[in-house]
Amino acid sequence: MSLKCKTGRLVMCEAVPYGQRWTYASSDPMSEMIKPEYYANVADQIRSGDSIRIMNVDREDVREVAEYLIASKSGQSLVLIEVMKPIKIPAPSGKVELPPKVRNLKIEEGKGCVYLVDDNGDIRGEFSTKAEANKAKPELERAA
């Protein structure tokens, strides 16, 4: 069975008189998607000088990406020049980098109010009196 480009997935990204940019995303193997004959059924849409970004996807995640320039075209036959070799993109690790916890809030007085400020200089609370700020300080430090 030979794989071929699915017409609904070939999307024009930039419509200009010359050198249009196309994007194609599929779960087909990258080794098949980089073959010129893969695009024979959509060759009538593509012109010499156009470029195509090819992405191997798994659901919503891009796993591999490559880019080619259409060097020439004759009927359904395309000649592709590699602009960017296929690059594998690592799967997400599931780890999320969290900012460091805020500690040691300082009390700074402003005009008519008092602020609790963290080590980065960000205001974590605004209060009417210093007593209110001191009362809220331990809770805000724990919540951070």
TORTIVO-138292 format. One line per field, with one value per atom (N, C-alpha, C): residue number from 1; x, y, z; residue in one letter; chain. Coordinates in steps of 0.05 Angstrom, whole numbers, padded with zeros to 5 digits. Layout:
! residues N
pos <- [NUM	...]
px <- [X	...]
py <- [Y	...]
pz <- [Z	...]
code <- [A	...]
unit <- [A	...]
This chain:
! residues 144
pos <- [1	1	1	2	2	2	3	3	3	4	4	4	5	5	5	6	6	6	7	7	7	8	8	8	9	9	9	10	10	10	11	11	11	12	12	12	13	13	13	14	14	14	15	15	15	16	16	16	17	17	17	18	18	18	19	19	19	20	20	20	21	21	21	22	22	22	23	23	23	24	24	24	25	25	25	26	26	26	27	27	27	28	28	28	29	29	29	30	30	30	31	31	31	32	32	32	33	33	33	34	34	34	35	35	35	36	36	36	37	37	37	38	38	38	39	39	39	40	40	40	41	41	41	42	42	42	43	43	43	44	44	44	45	45	45	46	46	46	47	47	47	48	48	48	49	49	49	50	50	50	51	51	51	52	52	52	53	53	53	54	54	54	55	55	55	56	56	56	57	57	57	58	58	58	59	59	59	60	60	60	61	61	61	62	62	62	63	63	63	64	64	64	65	65	65	66	66	66	67	67	67	68	68	68	69	69	69	70	70	70	71	71	71	72	72	72	73	73	73	74	74	74	75	75	75	76	76	76	77	77	77	78	78	78	79	79	79	80	80	80	81	81	81	82	82	82	83	83	83	84	84	84	85	85	85	86	86	86	87	87	87	88	88	88	89	89	89	90	90	90	91	91	91	92	92	92	93	93	93	94	94	94	95	95	95	96	96	96	97	97	97	98	98	98	99	99	99	100	100	100	101	101	101	102	102	102	103	103	103	104	104	104	105	105	105	106	106	106	107	107	107	108	108	108	109	109	109	110	110	110	111	111	111	112	112	112	113	113	113	114	114	114	115	115	115	116	116	116	117	117	117	118	118	118	119	119	119	120	120	120	121	121	121	122	122	122	123	123	123	124	124	124	125	125	125	126	126	126	127	127	127	128	128	128	129	129	129	130	130	130	131	131	131	132	132	132	133	133	133	134	134	134	135	135	135	136	136	136	137	137	137	138	138	138	139	139	139	140	140	140	141	141	141	142	142	142	143	143	143	144	144	144]
px <- [00017	00000	00018	00014	00029	00013	00026	00013	00014	-00007	-00006	-00018	-00011	-00019	-00050	-00060	-00088	-00094	-00110	-00114	-00124	-00140	-00151	-00130	-00108	-00087	-00065	-00065	-00046	-00057	-00044	-00055	-00036	-00047	-00031	-00028	-00003	00002	00006	00016	00022	00015	-00005	-00013	00000	00019	00034	00036	00042	00045	00066	00088	00110	00120	00128	00140	00119	00097	00077	00088	00079	00087	00064	00069	00049	00057	00038	00043	00027	00040	00026	00032	00011	00014	-00002	00011	-00001	00013	-00001	00011	00026	00027	00042	00072	00087	00116	00130	00149	00164	00178	00188	00203	00186	00159	00141	00135	00131	00122	00143	00168	00189	00195	00180	00183	00166	00178	00163	00137	00137	00113	00089	00096	00075	00055	00065	00049	00038	00039	00030	00000	-00016	-00045	-00052	-00033	-00038	-00019	-00004	00016	00004	-00022	-00034	-00037	-00036	-00038	-00011	00010	00037	00052	00069	00084	00114	00130	00159	00164	00183	00189	00174	00152	00137	00154	00147	00160	00139	00146	00127	00140	00127	00136	00120	00133	00121	00124	00101	00102	00090	00104	00093	00081	00055	00041	00029	00026	00013	-00009	-00033	-00055	-00049	-00043	-00038	-00008	00008	00037	00053	00070	00088	00111	00117	00138	00163	00159	00182	00174	00193	00187	00210	00203	00223	00212	00229	00220	00234	00219	00229	00220	00237	00231	00224	00203	00196	00214	00233	00253	00241	00226	00214	00190	00173	00149	00143	00136	00129	00105	00081	00057	00052	00051	00047	00074	00096	00122	00135	00144	00157	00187	00203	00231	00234	00240	00243	00272	00278	00304	00301	00317	00316	00326	00309	00317	00324	00308	00312	00309	00330	00328	00307	00295	00276	00288	00275	00284	00264	00274	00256	00252	00227	00220	00213	00227	00222	00194	00183	00157	00157	00135	00134	00139	00154	00162	00140	00121	00100	00108	00133	00142	00137	00127	00122	00141	00156	00173	00157	00158	00143	00162	00152	00170	00176	00199	00205	00185	00181	00162	00172	00153	00160	00163	00185	00190	00198	00199	00209	00196	00171	00157	00166	00171	00179	00156	00155	00135	00147	00134	00143	00119	00125	00104	00103	00078	00073	00056	00046	00030	00002	-00003	-00030	-00035	-00015	-00019	00007	00005	00028	00028	00051	00053	00069	00061	00079	00092	00119	00134	00152	00153	00170	00198	00215	00244	00248	00229	00231	00221	00211	00200	00171	00158	00129	00112	00091	00073	00054	00054	00037	00012	00011	-00012	-00011	-00034	-00036	-00055	-00046	-00062	-00063	-00083	-00086	-00066	-00060	-00041	-00020	00002	00024	00015	-00004	-00014	-00029	-00045	-00059	-00039	-00018	00002	00017	00024	00037	00019	-00006	-00026	-00028	-00028	-00031	-00006	00017	00043	00047	00043	00048	00030	00006	-00012	-00004	00004	00013	00040	00057	00082	00077	00057	00050	00037	00020	00005	00023	00046	00063	00077]
py <- [-00023	00000	00025	00043	00068	00090	00105	00127	00152	00169	00194	00216	00240	00265	00266	00273	00276	00306	00311	00338	00358	00350	00368	00377	00364	00371	00389	00393	00411	00439	00457	00483	00505	00524	00546	00566	00572	00590	00618	00622	00649	00649	00665	00666	00691	00686	00707	00698	00716	00708	00687	00689	00670	00660	00636	00626	00622	00610	00605	00585	00589	00571	00553	00527	00507	00492	00482	00465	00440	00417	00392	00376	00367	00352	00326	00304	00278	00259	00237	00217	00196	00200	00182	00184	00163	00164	00186	00200	00222	00211	00186	00174	00172	00171	00171	00199	00217	00244	00261	00253	00268	00259	00239	00230	00247	00256	00273	00260	00234	00220	00221	00225	00227	00250	00271	00295	00295	00272	00271	00279	00271	00277	00306	00322	00350	00368	00357	00372	00395	00393	00414	00440	00438	00461	00474	00459	00468	00477	00499	00509	00509	00510	00513	00538	00537	00559	00560	00544	00542	00526	00530	00513	00499	00477	00461	00452	00458	00448	00423	00402	00375	00368	00360	00354	00326	00310	00284	00290	00284	00291	00266	00268	00248	00263	00261	00277	00306	00321	00349	00356	00336	00340	00335	00354	00351	00334	00312	00294	00298	00307	00310	00332	00348	00369	00371	00378	00382	00403	00415	00435	00431	00433	00429	00452	00457	00476	00460	00468	00455	00467	00452	00461	00462	00442	00442	00423	00426	00411	00405	00380	00372	00353	00364	00348	00341	00316	00307	00302	00306	00300	00325	00323	00345	00338	00359	00356	00372	00359	00373	00378	00401	00407	00410	00396	00396	00423	00438	00463	00458	00441	00434	00404	00390	00361	00354	00331	00323	00324	00338	00341	00328	00310	00297	00316	00318	00335	00316	00319	00301	00304	00281	00281	00297	00310	00325	00307	00316	00299	00298	00317	00318	00334	00342	00358	00388	00402	00430	00445	00464	00480	00501	00500	00519	00540	00565	00586	00580	00589	00584	00596	00583	00594	00620	00637	00663	00660	00670	00670	00698	00702	00727	00752	00754	00779	00802	00825	00848	00868	00884	00904	00931	00943	00969	00989	01012	01033	01050	01054	01072	01096	01111	01134	01125	01126	01119	01089	01072	01043	01029	01003	00986	00963	00955	00933	00910	00886	00862	00857	00857	00855	00830	00814	00790	00796	00776	00779	00790	00786	00796	00824	00836	00863	00864	00840	00840	00844	00860	00865	00841	00830	00807	00814	00839	00848	00877	00890	00918	00921	00936	00938	00967	00972	00999	01006	00985	00990	00969	00976	00957	00933	00936	00914	00894	00904	00886	00870	00883	00870	00849	00855	00835	00811	00816	00794	00776	00787	00772	00759	00769	00760	00730	00717	00688	00672	00680	00665	00668	00692	00696	00681	00680	00665	00635	00624	00596	00590	00608	00604	00605	00618	00622	00596]
pz <- [00000	00000	00000	-00019	-00019	-00006	00010	00024	00005	00008	-00007	00010	00001	00015	00017	00041	00045	00038	00018	00008	00029	00047	00067	00087	00088	00108	00097	00071	00059	00060	00075	00081	00071	00056	00047	00070	00077	00100	00091	00067	00057	00027	00020	-00008	-00021	-00037	-00052	-00081	-00099	-00127	-00132	-00117	-00121	-00094	-00092	-00067	-00045	-00051	-00030	-00009	00016	00037	00044	00046	00052	00078	00092	00115	00112	00118	00116	00142	00155	00180	00178	00185	00184	00203	00210	00227	00210	00183	00166	00173	00169	00175	00159	00172	00159	00134	00136	00113	00088	00091	00068	00059	00079	00073	00059	00060	00047	00018	00009	-00018	-00037	-00060	-00078	-00088	-00093	-00103	-00083	-00058	-00037	-00044	-00057	-00063	-00091	-00106	-00134	-00136	-00117	-00120	-00113	-00103	-00097	-00113	-00131	-00146	-00162	-00170	-00185	-00168	-00142	-00124	-00119	-00123	-00115	-00140	-00137	-00159	-00153	-00174	-00170	-00154	-00134	-00117	-00091	-00089	-00064	-00044	-00018	00002	00018	00030	00045	00071	00093	00120	00125	00131	00135	00164	00176	00205	00210	00224	00233	00260	00263	00288	00301	00327	00343	00358	00349	00359	00356	00377	00375	00378	00383	00387	00362	00355	00332	00341	00327	00334	00317	00292	00274	00254	00245	00226	00206	00181	00159	00140	00124	00105	00079	00057	00030	00012	-00009	-00030	-00055	-00068	-00093	-00115	-00123	-00143	-00171	-00178	-00204	-00204	-00224	-00225	-00255	-00260	-00287	-00284	-00290	-00287	-00257	-00251	-00223	-00209	-00223	-00212	-00200	-00176	-00162	-00156	-00156	-00147	-00122	-00100	-00074	-00066	-00056	-00045	-00015	-00001	00029	00039	00053	00066	00095	00108	00136	00138	00146	00150	00171	00169	00190	00218	00235	00263	00281	00298	00318	00341	00350	00373	00396	00419	00441	00452	00461	00473	00499	00505	00530	00554	00573	00596	00617	00616	00636	00660	00661	00684	00678	00697	00694	00713	00702	00719	00734	00760	00776	00786	00788	00799	00828	00838	00866	00885	00908	00927	00939	00945	00956	00986	00996	01025	01034	01059	01070	01058	01061	01052	01070	01057	01072	01072	01094	01095	01086	01067	01057	01059	01068	01071	01046	01038	01015	01025	01006	01013	01021	01047	01057	01058	01053	01055	01061	01065	01071	01052	01041	01022	01034	01026	01030	01004	01003	00979	00981	00959	00959	00951	00950	00943	00915	00898	00870	00867	00888	00887	00879	00876	00869	00894	00891	00914	00917	00941	00947	00963	00973	00988	00994	00996	01002	01026	01047	01071	01081	01098	01109	01130	01147	01169	01170	01185	01188	01204	01222	01239	01221	01202	01183	01166	01157	01140	01156	01181	01199	01204	01207	01212	01187	01163	01138	01128	01137	01127	01129	01153	01154	01135	01132	01114	01085	01077	01050	01044	01063	01059	01057	01072	01070	01043	01033	01009	00984	00987	00963	00956]
code <- [M	M	M	S	S	S	L	L	L	K	K	K	C	C	C	K	K	K	T	T	T	G	G	G	R	R	R	L	L	L	V	V	V	M	M	M	C	C	C	E	E	E	A	A	A	V	V	V	P	P	P	Y	Y	Y	G	G	G	Q	Q	Q	R	R	R	W	W	W	T	T	T	Y	Y	Y	A	A	A	S	S	S	S	S	S	D	D	D	P	P	P	M	M	M	S	S	S	E	E	E	M	M	M	I	I	I	K	K	K	P	P	P	E	E	E	Y	Y	Y	Y	Y	Y	A	A	A	N	N	N	V	V	V	A	A	A	D	D	D	Q	Q	Q	I	I	I	R	R	R	S	S	S	G	G	G	D	D	D	S	S	S	I	I	I	R	R	R	I	I	I	M	M	M	N	N	N	V	V	V	D	D	D	R	R	R	E	E	E	D	D	D	V	V	V	R	R	R	E	E	E	V	V	V	A	A	A	E	E	E	Y	Y	Y	L	L	L	I	I	I	A	A	A	S	S	S	K	K	K	S	S	S	G	G	G	Q	Q	Q	S	S	S	L	L	L	V	V	V	L	L	L	I	I	I	E	E	E	V	V	V	M	M	M	K	K	K	P	P	P	I	I	I	K	K	K	I	I	I	P	P	P	A	A	A	P	P	P	S	S	S	G	G	G	K	K	K	V	V	V	E	E	E	L	L	L	P	P	P	P	P	P	K	K	K	V	V	V	R	R	R	N	N	N	L	L	L	K	K	K	I	I	I	E	E	E	E	E	E	G	G	G	K	K	K	G	G	G	C	C	C	V	V	V	Y	Y	Y	L	L	L	V	V	V	D	D	D	D	D	D	N	N	N	G	G	G	D	D	D	I	I	I	R	R	R	G	G	G	E	E	E	F	F	F	S	S	S	T	T	T	K	K	K	A	A	A	E	E	E	A	A	A	N	N	N	K	K	K	A	A	A	K	K	K	P	P	P	E	E	E	L	L	L	E	E	E	R	R	R	A	A	A	A	A	A]
unit <- [A	A	A	A	A	A	A	A	A	A	A	A	A	A	A	A	A	A	A	A	A	A	A	A	A	A	A	A	A	A	A	A	A	A	A	A	A	A	A	A	A	A	A	A	A	A	A	A	A	A	A	A	A	A	A	A	A	A	A	A	A	A	A	A	A	A	A	A	A	A	A	A	A	A	A	A	A	A	A	A	A	A	A	A	A	A	A	A	A	A	A	A	A	A	A	A	A	A	A	A	A	A	A	A	A	A	A	A	A	A	A	A	A	A	A	A	A	A	A	A	A	A	A	A	A	A	A	A	A	A	A	A	A	A	A	A	A	A	A	A	A	A	A	A	A	A	A	A	A	A	A	A	A	A	A	A	A	A	A	A	A	A	A	A	A	A	A	A	A	A	A	A	A	A	A	A	A	A	A	A	A	A	A	A	A	A	A	A	A	A	A	A	A	A	A	A	A	A	A	A	A	A	A	A	A	A	A	A	A	A	A	A	A	A	A	A	A	A	A	A	A	A	A	A	A	A	A	A	A	A	A	A	A	A	A	A	A	A	A	A	A	A	A	A	A	A	A	A	A	A	A	A	A	A	A	A	A	A	A	A	A	A	A	A	A	A	A	A	A	A	A	A	A	A	A	A	A	A	A	A	A	A	A	A	A	A	A	A	A	A	A	A	A	A	A	A	A	A	A	A	A	A	A	A	A	A	A	A	A	A	A	A	A	A	A	A	A	A	A	A	A	A	A	A	A	A	A	A	A	A	A	A	A	A	A	A	A	A	A	A	A	A	A	A	A	A	A	A	A	A	A	A	A	A	A	A	A	A	A	A	A	A	A	A	A	A	A	A	A	A	A	A	A	A	A	A	A	A	A	A	A	A	A	A	A	A	A	A	A	A	A	A	A	A	A	A	A	A	A	A	A	A	A	A	A	A	A	A	A	A	A	A	A	A	A	A	A	A	A	A	A	A	A	A	A	A	A	A	A	A	A	A]
